[in-house]
């Protein structure tokens, strides 16, 4: 296995991880920003107020994006396992 092959596999893995985690991270970021703006305008400085909306938003995001995320993970795993003999040999 050449260095280019290893780098391409690692690059594909990193891109897959970013594509899978990206929507949930963006969703948590947007909800956190909205809650922070709400806290700043109302001057409510409760630390636990930011966690509950983020958790609910991420859970809704997992339900909504779950099938898409699973299909990407399965296609990447299928690609790796189907080419395993080429990587080892």
The first five atom37 places (N, CA, C, CB, O) and aatype in JSON, in Angstrom:
{
  "aatype": [20, 20, 20, 20, 20, 20, 20, 20, 20, 20, 20, 20, 20, 20, 20, 20, 20, 20, 20, 20, 20, 20, 20, 20, 20, 20, 20, 20, 20, 20, 20, 20, 20, 20, 20, 20, 20, 20, 20, 20, 20, 20, 20, 20, 20, 20, 20, 20, 20, 20, 20, 20, 20, 20, 20, 20, 20, 20, 20, 20, 20, 20, 20, 20, 20, 20, 20, 20, 20, 20, 20, 20, 20, 20, 20, 20, 20, 20, 20, 20, 20, 20, 20, 20, 20, 20, 20, 20, 20],
  "atom_mask": [
    [1, 1, 1, 1, 1],
    [1, 1, 1, 1, 1],
    [1, 1, 1, 1, 1],
    [1, 1, 1, 1, 1],
    [1, 1, 1, 1, 1],
    [1, 1, 1, 1, 1],
    [1, 1, 1, 1, 1],
    [1, 1, 1, 1, 1],
    [1, 1, 1, 1, 1],
    [1, 1, 1, 1, 1],
    [1, 1, 1, 1, 1],
    [1, 1, 1, 1, 1],
    [1, 1, 1, 1, 1],
    [1, 1, 1, 1, 1],
    [1, 1, 1, 1, 1],
    [1, 1, 1, 1, 1],
    [1, 1, 1, 1, 1],
    [1, 1, 1, 1, 1],
    [1, 1, 1, 1, 1],
    [1, 1, 1, 1, 1],
    [1, 1, 1, 1, 1],
    [1, 1, 1, 1, 1],
    [1, 1, 1, 1, 1],
    [1, 1, 1, 1, 1],
    [1, 1, 1, 1, 1],
    [1, 1, 1, 1, 1],
    [1, 1, 1, 1, 1],
    [1, 1, 1, 1, 1],
    [1, 1, 1, 1, 1],
    [1, 1, 1, 1, 1],
    [1, 1, 1, 1, 1],
    [1, 1, 1, 1, 1],
    [1, 1, 1, 1, 1],
    [1, 1, 1, 1, 1],
    [1, 1, 1, 1, 1],
    [1, 1, 1, 1, 1],
    [1, 1, 1, 1, 1],
    [1, 1, 1, 1, 1],
    [1, 1, 1, 1, 1],
    [1, 1, 1, 1, 1],
    [1, 1, 1, 1, 1],
    [1, 1, 1, 1, 1],
    [1, 1, 1, 1, 1],
    [1, 1, 1, 1, 1],
    [1, 1, 1, 1, 1],
    [1, 1, 1, 1, 1],
    [1, 1, 1, 1, 1],
    [1, 1, 1, 1, 1],
    [1, 1, 1, 1, 1],
    [1, 1, 1, 1, 1],
    [1, 1, 1, 1, 1],
    [1, 1, 1, 1, 1],
    [1, 1, 1, 1, 1],
    [1, 1, 1, 1, 1],
    [1, 1, 1, 1, 1],
    [1, 1, 1, 1, 1],
    [1, 1, 1, 1, 1],
    [1, 1, 1, 1, 1],
    [1, 1, 1, 1, 1],
    [1, 1, 1, 1, 1],
    [1, 1, 1, 1, 1],
    [1, 1, 1, 1, 1],
    [1, 1, 1, 1, 1],
    [1, 1, 1, 1, 1],
    [1, 1, 1, 1, 1],
    [1, 1, 1, 1, 1],
    [1, 1, 1, 1, 1],
    [1, 1, 1, 1, 1],
    [1, 1, 1, 1, 1],
    [1, 1, 1, 1, 1],
    [1, 1, 1, 1, 1],
    [1, 1, 1, 1, 1],
    [1, 1, 1, 1, 1],
    [1, 1, 1, 1, 1],
    [1, 1, 1, 1, 1],
    [1, 1, 1, 1, 1],
    [1, 1, 1, 1, 1],
    [1, 1, 1, 1, 1],
    [1, 1, 1, 1, 1],
    [1, 1, 1, 1, 1],
    [1, 1, 1, 1, 1],
    [1, 1, 1, 1, 1],
    [1, 1, 1, 1, 1],
    [1, 1, 1, 1, 1],
    [1, 1, 1, 1, 1],
    [1, 1, 1, 1, 1],
    [1, 1, 1, 1, 1],
    [1, 1, 1, 1, 1],
    [1, 1, 1, 1, 1]
  ],
  "atom_positions": [
    [[0.85, -1.17, 0.0], [0.0, 0.0, 0.0], [0.9, 1.23, 0.0], [-0.97, 0.0, 1.23], [1.83, 1.34, 0.8]],
    [[0.61, 2.14, -0.88], [1.45, 3.33, -1.03], [0.98, 4.42, -0.08], [1.42, 3.83, -2.47], [-0.08, 4.34, 0.54]],
    [[1.81, 5.44, 0.01], [1.47, 6.57, 0.87], [0.25, 7.32, 0.34], [2.66, 7.52, 0.99], [-0.57, 7.81, 1.13]],
    [[0.12, 7.4, -0.96], [-1.03, 8.1, -1.54], [-2.33, 7.4, -1.2], [-0.87, 8.2, -3.05], [-3.35, 8.05, -0.97]],
    [[-2.29, 6.07, -1.17], [-3.49, 5.31, -0.83], [-3.89, 5.56, 0.62], [-3.27, 3.81, -1.06], [-5.07, 5.76, 0.92]],
    [[-2.91, 5.54, 1.5], [-3.19, 5.79, 2.92], [-3.74, 7.19, 3.13], [-1.92, 5.58, 3.77], [-4.69, 7.39, 3.89]],
    [[-3.15, 8.16, 2.45], [-3.61, 9.54, 2.58], [-5.02, 9.7, 2.02], [-2.64, 10.5, 1.88], [-5.84, 10.41, 2.6]],
    [[-5.31, 9.04, 0.91], [-6.66, 9.16, 0.34], [-7.7, 8.5, 1.23], [-6.7, 8.54, -1.07], [-8.82, 9.0, 1.36]],
    [[-7.34, 7.36, 1.85], [-8.28, 6.71, 2.78], [-8.53, 7.59, 4.0], [-7.73, 5.33, 3.22], [-9.66, 7.74, 4.44]],
    [[-7.46, 8.17, 4.54], [-7.61, 9.06, 5.71], [-8.4, 10.31, 5.34], [-6.22, 9.46, 6.27], [-9.23, 10.77, 6.12]],
    [[-8.14, 10.85, 4.16], [-8.88, 12.04, 3.72], [-10.35, 11.73, 3.55], [-8.31, 12.57, 2.41], [-11.2, 12.52, 3.96]],
    [[-10.66, 10.6, 2.95], [-12.06, 10.19, 2.77], [-12.73, 9.98, 4.13], [-12.15, 8.9, 1.92], [-13.89, 10.33, 4.31]],
    [[-11.99, 9.4, 5.09], [-12.54, 9.2, 6.43], [-12.83, 10.5, 7.14], [-11.59, 8.37, 7.26], [-13.87, 10.63, 7.79]],
    [[-11.93, 11.46, 7.03], [-12.13, 12.76, 7.68], [-13.3, 13.5, 7.04], [-10.85, 13.6, 7.59], [-14.1, 14.11, 7.74]],
    [[-13.39, 13.45, 5.72], [-14.5, 14.1, 5.04], [-15.82, 13.46, 5.44], [-14.31, 14.03, 3.52], [-16.82, 14.15, 5.63]],
    [[-15.83, 12.13, 5.57], [-17.06, 11.44, 5.98], [-17.46, 11.84, 7.39], [-16.87, 9.92, 5.9], [-18.64, 12.08, 7.65]],
    [[-16.5, 11.91, 8.29], [-16.8, 12.31, 9.67], [-17.34, 13.74, 9.72], [-15.54, 12.2, 10.56], [-18.3, 14.02, 10.43]],
    [[-16.73, 14.64, 8.96], [-17.2, 16.02, 8.94], [-18.59, 16.14, 8.33], [-16.23, 16.9, 8.17], [-19.42, 16.93, 8.8]],
    [[-18.86, 15.35, 7.29], [-20.2, 15.39, 6.68], [-21.26, 14.83, 7.63], [-20.21, 14.62, 5.37], [-22.39, 15.31, 7.64]],
    [[-20.89, 13.82, 8.41], [-21.86, 13.22, 9.33], [-22.1, 14.12, 10.53], [-21.37, 11.83, 9.79], [-23.24, 14.29, 10.96]],
    [[-21.05, 14.69, 11.08], [-21.19, 15.52, 12.28], [-21.59, 16.96, 11.99], [-19.89, 15.51, 13.05], [-22.12, 17.65, 12.86]],
    [[-21.35, 17.41, 10.78], [-21.59, 18.81, 10.43], [-22.99, 19.32, 10.69], [-21.28, 19.01, 9.01], [-23.14, 20.35, 11.35]],
    [[-24.02, 18.65, 10.19], [-25.37, 19.18, 10.43], [-25.74, 19.29, 11.9], [-26.37, 18.3, 9.73], [-26.4, 20.26, 12.3]],
    [[-25.33, 18.32, 12.71], [-25.66, 18.39, 14.13], [-24.89, 19.5, 14.83], [-25.37, 17.05, 14.81], [-25.42, 20.17, 15.71]],
    [[-23.62, 19.68, 14.45], [-22.84, 20.76, 15.06], [-23.38, 22.13, 14.67], [-21.38, 20.63, 14.65], [-23.44, 23.03, 15.5]],
    [[-23.76, 22.29, 13.42], [-24.32, 23.56, 12.98], [-25.65, 23.83, 13.68], [-24.52, 23.57, 11.45], [-25.93, 24.96, 14.08]],
    [[-26.45, 22.79, 13.84], [-27.73, 22.94, 14.54], [-27.52, 23.36, 16.0], [-28.52, 21.62, 14.49], [-28.2, 24.25, 16.49]],
    [[-26.57, 22.72, 16.68], [-26.27, 23.08, 18.07], [-25.7, 24.5, 18.15], [-25.27, 22.08, 18.68], [-25.99, 25.23, 19.1]],
    [[-24.91, 24.88, 17.17], [-24.35, 26.23, 17.15], [-25.44, 27.29, 16.98], [-23.33, 26.36, 16.03], [-25.42, 28.31, 17.67]],
    [[-26.37, 27.06, 16.08], [-27.45, 28.02, 15.83], [-28.35, 28.13, 17.06], [-28.27, 27.61, 14.59], [-28.72, 29.24, 17.46]],
    [[-28.71, 27.0, 17.65], [-29.57, 27.03, 18.84], [-28.84, 27.71, 19.99], [-30.0, 25.6, 19.24], [-29.45, 28.49, 20.73]],
    [[-27.56, 27.43, 20.16], [-26.79, 28.09, 21.21], [-26.7, 29.59, 21.01], [-25.4, 27.52, 21.28], [-26.77, 30.36, 21.98]],
    [[-26.56, 30.02, 19.75], [-26.51, 31.44, 19.46], [-27.85, 32.11, 19.75], [-26.12, 31.66, 18.01], [-27.88, 33.21, 20.3]],
    [[-28.94, 31.47, 19.38], [-30.27, 32.03, 19.65], [-30.52, 32.13, 21.16], [-31.37, 31.17, 18.98], [-31.03, 33.13, 21.64]],
    [[-30.15, 31.09, 21.89], [-30.34, 31.12, 23.35], [-29.45, 32.18, 23.98], [-30.03, 29.73, 23.97], [-29.87, 32.85, 24.92]],
    [[-28.22, 32.34, 23.48], [-27.34, 33.37, 24.02], [-27.87, 34.77, 23.77], [-25.94, 33.24, 23.42], [-27.79, 35.64, 24.63]],
    [[-28.42, 34.99, 22.57], [-29.03, 36.3, 22.28], [-30.23, 36.53, 23.18], [-29.44, 36.39, 20.79], [-30.44, 37.64, 23.68]],
    [[-31.03, 35.49, 23.39], [-32.18, 35.6, 24.29], [-31.73, 35.93, 25.71], [-33.0, 34.31, 24.28], [-32.33, 36.77, 26.38]],
    [[-30.68, 35.26, 26.18], [-30.18, 35.52, 27.52], [-29.62, 36.93, 27.65], [-29.11, 34.5, 27.89], [-29.78, 37.58, 28.68]],
    [[-28.96, 37.4, 26.6], [-28.38, 38.74, 26.66], [-29.46, 39.82, 26.65], [-27.44, 38.95, 25.49], [-29.33, 40.83, 27.33]],
    [[-30.52, 39.6, 25.89], [-31.57, 40.62, 25.84], [-32.43, 40.64, 27.09], [-32.46, 40.4, 24.63], [-32.9, 41.71, 27.51]],
    [[-32.65, 39.49, 27.7], [-33.48, 39.45, 28.91], [-32.65, 39.5, 30.19], [-34.33, 38.21, 28.91], [-33.22, 39.57, 31.28]],
    [[-31.35, 39.47, 30.07], [-30.42, 39.49, 31.19], [-30.64, 38.33, 32.15], [-30.53, 40.81, 31.93], [-30.44, 38.47, 33.36]],
    [[-31.05, 37.21, 31.62], [-31.15, 35.98, 32.41], [-29.81, 35.27, 32.26], [-32.35, 35.06, 31.93], [-29.43, 34.89, 31.15]],
    [[-29.1, 35.08, 33.35], [-27.78, 34.47, 33.28], [-27.77, 33.08, 33.9], [-26.75, 35.36, 33.99], [-26.89, 32.74, 34.69]],
    [[-28.74, 32.28, 33.54], [-28.82, 30.9, 34.03], [-28.0, 30.0, 33.1], [-30.32, 30.42, 34.1], [-28.25, 29.98, 31.89]],
    [[-27.05, 29.28, 33.65], [-26.16, 28.45, 32.84], [-26.86, 27.23, 32.26], [-24.98, 28.01, 33.66], [-26.53, 26.79, 31.16]],
    [[-27.82, 26.69, 32.98], [-28.48, 25.47, 32.5], [-29.49, 25.75, 31.4], [-29.17, 24.78, 33.65], [-29.94, 24.81, 30.74]],
    [[-29.84, 27.01, 31.19], [-30.81, 27.35, 30.16], [-30.29, 27.04, 28.76], [-31.18, 28.82, 30.26], [-31.09, 26.76, 27.86]],
    [[-29.0, 27.07, 28.56], [-28.42, 26.83, 27.23], [-28.38, 25.35, 26.88], [-27.03, 27.42, 27.15], [-28.4, 25.01, 25.7]],
    [[-28.32, 24.47, 27.86], [-28.11, 23.05, 27.58], [-29.38, 22.34, 27.08], [-27.61, 22.35, 28.81], [-29.3, 21.55, 26.14]],
    [[-30.49, 22.6, 27.68], [-31.72, 21.88, 27.33], [-32.13, 22.12, 25.88], [-32.86, 22.3, 28.26], [-32.42, 21.15, 25.18]],
    [[-32.18, 23.37, 25.39], [-32.54, 23.55, 23.97], [-31.54, 22.91, 23.01], [-32.65, 25.03, 23.66], [-31.93, 22.38, 21.97]],
    [[-30.24, 22.94, 23.36], [-29.25, 22.3, 22.51], [-29.45, 20.79, 22.45], [-27.85, 22.62, 23.0], [-29.36, 20.19, 21.38]],
    [[-29.7, 20.19, 23.59], [-29.91, 18.74, 23.64], [-31.15, 18.35, 22.83], [-30.05, 18.26, 25.09], [-31.12, 17.38, 22.08]],
    [[-32.22, 19.11, 23.0], [-33.45, 18.82, 22.26], [-33.22, 19.01, 20.76], [-34.61, 19.71, 22.75], [-33.68, 18.2, 19.96]],
    [[-32.52, 20.08, 20.39], [-32.27, 20.34, 18.96], [-31.4, 19.25, 18.34], [-31.6, 21.7, 18.78], [-31.65, 18.83, 17.21]],
    [[-30.4, 18.79, 19.06], [-29.53, 17.73, 18.53], [-30.31, 16.42, 18.43], [-28.28, 17.55, 19.43], [-30.12, 15.67, 17.47]],
    [[-31.16, 16.12, 19.4], [-31.97, 14.9, 19.3], [-32.93, 14.97, 18.12], [-32.74, 14.68, 20.6], [-33.13, 13.97, 17.42]],
    [[-33.54, 16.13, 17.9], [-34.4, 16.29, 16.73], [-33.58, 16.18, 15.45], [-35.15, 17.64, 16.77], [-34.04, 15.61, 14.46]],
    [[-32.38, 16.71, 15.47], [-31.49, 16.6, 14.32], [-31.08, 15.17, 14.04], [-30.25, 17.44, 14.53], [-30.98, 14.77, 12.88]],
    [[-30.85, 14.39, 15.09], [-30.52, 12.97, 14.9], [-31.7, 12.22, 14.29], [-30.11, 12.32, 16.24], [-31.53, 11.37, 13.42]],
    [[-32.9, 12.55, 14.74], [-34.09, 11.91, 14.16], [-34.25, 12.31, 12.7], [-35.35, 12.28, 14.97], [-34.57, 11.48, 11.85]],
    [[-34.04, 13.58, 12.41], [-34.23, 14.08, 11.05], [-33.1, 13.65, 10.11], [-34.34, 15.59, 11.06], [-33.36, 13.18, 9.0]],
    [[-31.84, 13.81, 10.55], [-30.68, 13.5, 9.71], [-30.18, 12.07, 9.89], [-29.56, 14.46, 10.01], [-29.25, 11.66, 9.2]],
    [[-30.76, 11.31, 10.8], [-30.28, 9.96, 11.1], [-30.18, 9.03, 9.91], [-31.16, 9.35, 12.1], [-29.13, 8.42, 9.71]],
    [[-31.22, 8.9, 9.1], [-31.11, 7.99, 7.95], [-30.03, 8.42, 6.95], [-32.44, 7.92, 7.23], [-29.32, 7.57, 6.4]],
    [[-29.91, 9.71, 6.74], [-28.87, 10.21, 5.84], [-27.48, 9.93, 6.4], [-29.05, 11.7, 5.6], [-26.58, 9.51, 5.67]],
    [[-27.3, 10.16, 7.7], [-26.02, 9.9, 8.35], [-25.68, 8.42, 8.3], [-26.04, 10.39, 9.8], [-24.54, 8.04, 8.02]],
    [[-26.67, 7.59, 8.56], [-26.45, 6.15, 8.54], [-26.09, 5.66, 7.15], [-27.69, 5.41, 9.04], [-25.23, 4.79, 7.0]],
    [[-26.73, 6.2, 6.12], [-26.4, 5.77, 4.76], [-24.98, 6.16, 4.38], [-27.4, 6.36, 3.76], [-24.29, 5.4, 3.7]],
    [[-24.53, 7.34, 4.8], [-23.15, 7.74, 4.53], [-22.15, 6.86, 5.27], [-22.93, 9.21, 4.91], [-21.13, 6.46, 4.71]],
    [[-22.45, 6.56, 6.53], [-21.55, 5.7, 7.29], [-21.48, 4.3, 6.69], [-21.99, 5.62, 8.75], [-20.41, 3.71, 6.59]],
    [[-22.63, 3.77, 6.3], [-22.65, 2.43, 5.72], [-21.95, 2.38, 4.36], [-24.09, 1.95, 5.57], [-21.27, 1.4, 4.06]],
    [[-22.12, 3.41, 3.56], [-21.43, 3.4, 2.26], [-19.92, 3.5, 2.44], [-21.92, 4.56, 1.39], [-19.18, 2.86, 1.7]],
    [[-19.45, 4.29, 3.41], [-18.02, 4.38, 3.66], [-17.48, 3.05, 4.2], [-17.72, 5.51, 4.65], [-16.43, 2.58, 3.77]],
    [[-18.21, 2.45, 5.15], [-17.76, 1.17, 5.7], [-17.78, 0.08, 4.64], [-18.64, 0.75, 6.89], [-16.88, -0.76, 4.59]],
    [[-18.8, 0.09, 3.79], [-18.87, -0.89, 2.71], [-17.7, -0.72, 1.74], [-20.2, -0.76, 1.95], [-17.11, -1.7, 1.28]],
    [[-17.36, 0.53, 1.44], [-16.22, 0.79, 0.55], [-14.91, 0.31, 1.16], [-16.13, 2.29, 0.23], [-14.09, -0.29, 0.47]],
    [[-14.73, 0.56, 2.44], [-13.49, 0.13, 3.11], [-13.42, -1.4, 3.16], [-13.42, 0.71, 4.55], [-12.39, -1.98, 2.84]],
    [[-14.52, -2.05, 3.56], [-14.49, -3.51, 3.69], [-14.42, -4.21, 2.34], [-15.71, -3.99, 4.43], [-13.81, -5.28, 2.24]],
    [[-15.01, -3.63, 1.3], [-14.94, -4.28, -0.01], [-13.55, -4.17, -0.61], [-15.97, -3.68, -0.96], [-13.16, -5.02, -1.4]],
    [[-12.8, -3.15, -0.26], [-11.43, -2.99, -0.77], [-10.37, -3.45, 0.21], [-11.18, -1.54, -1.12], [-9.19, -3.12, 0.05]],
    [[-10.77, -4.19, 1.23], [-9.83, -4.59, 2.28], [-8.73, -5.5, 1.74], [-10.58, -5.29, 3.42], [-7.57, -5.37, 2.13]],
    [[-9.07, -6.4, 0.85], [-8.04, -7.29, 0.29], [-7.03, -6.5, -0.54], [-8.68, -8.39, -0.58], [-5.86, -6.87, -0.59]],
    [[-7.47, -5.45, -1.19], [-6.55, -4.62, -1.96], [-5.62, -3.84, -1.04], [-7.33, -3.66, -2.86], [-4.45, -3.61, -1.38]],
    [[-6.13, -3.41, 0.12], [-5.3, -2.64, 1.05], [-4.25, -3.53, 1.72], [-6.18, -1.97, 2.11], [-3.11, -3.1, 1.9]],
    [[-4.62, -4.74, 2.08], [-3.71, -5.62, 2.82], [-2.7, -6.25, 1.87], [-4.51, -6.71, 3.57], [-1.51, -6.3, 2.16]],
    [[-3.18, -6.73, 0.74], [-2.31, -7.48, -0.17], [-1.57, -6.64, -1.05], [-3.05, -8.41, -0.95], [-0.8, -7.14, -1.88]]
  ]
}
